[in-house]
Amino acid sequence: MADTLVRSGVRHLTLVDGDVVMPGNLVRHLVGPEAVGLTKGKAVKGHLVARADIQGSDIEVVDDNISSGDAAVELLQNHDLVVNATADFATTALLHVAAKSLGTRVLSAALQNDGATYRIDVLPPLDGATPHPPSALDAERSTADVFEAGCGSPISPTPPYAVIEAAAATVRHALGLLTNSPLHPAGEVRTIASSPQGGEL
């Protein structure tokens, strides 16, 4: 999302992420093996600056996660838009409550069902629109029995194309909100089609 936002003309970003780039992340990540061991924010900043699309001084990196109401309020007050891509219920709820109390919005994006579904929520929805109902989660799709060697983290079966498609859709919604021309008052939920042979398209 950061990459596409910069390509679309956004020139000031704050990347908030306490996670570290692991080898298993690389198939679905913007950065390459040279970034393994860096925090994801620093790795993405380095990639964007090296490509000369944005100045280093225009990207702030926070190597932490949003874990308090005060941090959520501060983030929302100091930015035109906060895009939440944590897929973490507690973080999403914290940002949603803070946005509601401030009279602003947060855009929340998540891949679900091993990449078969993505959802993008405008929280709270614009103009009193009805929020999207909770997604149906397919318990049979998710298998956490394959782990990355050396770190014990489960390897996600989410395919790279699902990450790219969800990121592009999220950026479309973000740009709509930033330019006061939202695509939908509540966001979007989409199931990615499967081919007749059972493979993902």
N, C-alpha and C positions, 0 to 999 in steps of 0.2 A: 504494500500500500504506500509506503514512504516513497519508493521508487516512482510509482505512477503519479503520485501527488506532485513530486518535484518535476516530472516530465510535463505535467499539466500546468505548471506555472506557480505552484505554491513555493514560497521562498523563505518561510520561517517555520521550522519544525522543532518540537520537543519530543524526543524518543524516550519513553519510560519503559524499562524492562530490566529486571534483575537477573534474567536467565543468561546462561552462557552457551555459546555455539558449540554443539557437539557434532561429531562426524555424521551421526544419523539424521541431523537436521538438514544437511547440505542438499539433498535431493529436492527439497521443497523450499529452499531459502535463497535469497538474493546473493548471498556471499559464497565464496569458495573455501577450499581447505586451508588457505592462509589465515582464515579468521577463527579457526577452531581454538577454543580457550578464551577468546575475547567475549565480553558481554555483548548481547545481540545489538544493543543500541550503539555501542562503539563500532562494532563491525559494520553495521548499515551506514553509519555516518562516514566511516572511512571509504566505503565503496562509492557512495554518492559524491563525496568530495574528489576522490581520485578520478572519477569520470568527468569532473569539471562542470557538472550541472548546477552546483550550488557551492557557496562559500562555507568553509568550516564554521565561521562565526555565526552563520544563520541556522545552525543545528545545535540545540542543547541536548545533552544526554544525561538522563537520570538513571543510574544503575541501581534501581530499587523498584519495588512494586507499590501500588497504591493500597494502603492497608488501614487508613484512618479517614474519618469524616473530614478532618481538617485538611488532609492532603488532597482529598477529592475536591473540596471546595476551592482550595488554592489553585489547583490545576484548571478547574472550570472558569474561575474568575480571570485567569491570566492568559486564556487562549480563546480564539474565535470559535473553535470547535475541538472537542475531544472525541477521538475515535478509539473505542475500546475493542481490542482484538485478543483479549486474554482468554475468552471462552471459560471464564471462571465465574461461577454464580455469585460468590461473595463480592468480588470486585465490581461486577455488573450492577448488583443491587446497591452497592455503596455509591457508585457514580450516578445511578438513576435517582436515588433519594436526594443526593446533593444537587443534581440538575433541577429537580422538581422544586426544591426549596429556594433555588436561585432564580427560577423562572427562565431557565435556559434549556438546552438539549445536549444529549450525548448520543453518538452514533455507535451502536454496538454490533459487532460482526462475529459470527462463529460458523465453523464447519462442523457438521454433525454426521452421524452414521458413516464414519470412516470416509468422509468426503462425498457421500451421495447426496447430501443436503447442505445448503448454506442458508443462513438467515441473517438478515440485517434489520435491526430494530432502531427506530427513532424513539428515544426515551426522554421524557414522555412524548407520546405521539403529538403531532401538530394539530391545532384547531380542535382538540377534544376527540380526535379520531379513535376508533377502536383499535387497541393493540392486536398484533397477530397472536393467535392462540399458541400455547406451548407446542413445540414440535413433537411428533411421534418419534421416539428413539428406538432404533432397531437393535435390540440386545444381541441378536444372533450375528450381526455384522462385526461387532467389536471383539477382537481377540487380542488380549494383552499378554500372550504367552511367548512372544518373541521379544527378546531384550537385547539392547545394544551392548556389545562387549566392552567391558571396562568401566561402565558407569551404572549399569543396572536399570537404565531407563527403558520403558517399553518403546519399541519401534512402531511408529504410526503407519498403518496401511493406507493412509490418505494419499491419493495420487497427486503428483505435481500440478496437473492441469486443473484439478479442483481448487487448489490454493490460488492459482492465477486467476481463474474465473471468479472466485469469491472476492479476491482483492480488487479486480477491475470493477465489479458491481458495487463494492463498498465505496470505491473512489468516485464513481458516478453519483452516488447518494451524497457523499461528502461535498463534492463540488456543487451539487444542487443546493445543499443547505448553506454553503458559504456564499453563494450568489443569490440567495433569496428566491430560488426557483426549485423547490424540493420536487423530487421525482414522485414521492408518495408520502402522505402524512405519517404513516406508520412504519415504512420500510418495505422489506421484500423477503419472501421465503421461496426458495426454489429447490426442486429435486432435480438433480442432474440425470438425464436419461441414460438408460442402459441399452446396449445393442441387442438384437435378437439372439445373438450367440452367447449372451450373458456377460460380455465384456463391457466395461464402462466406455462411454463416448466422451 
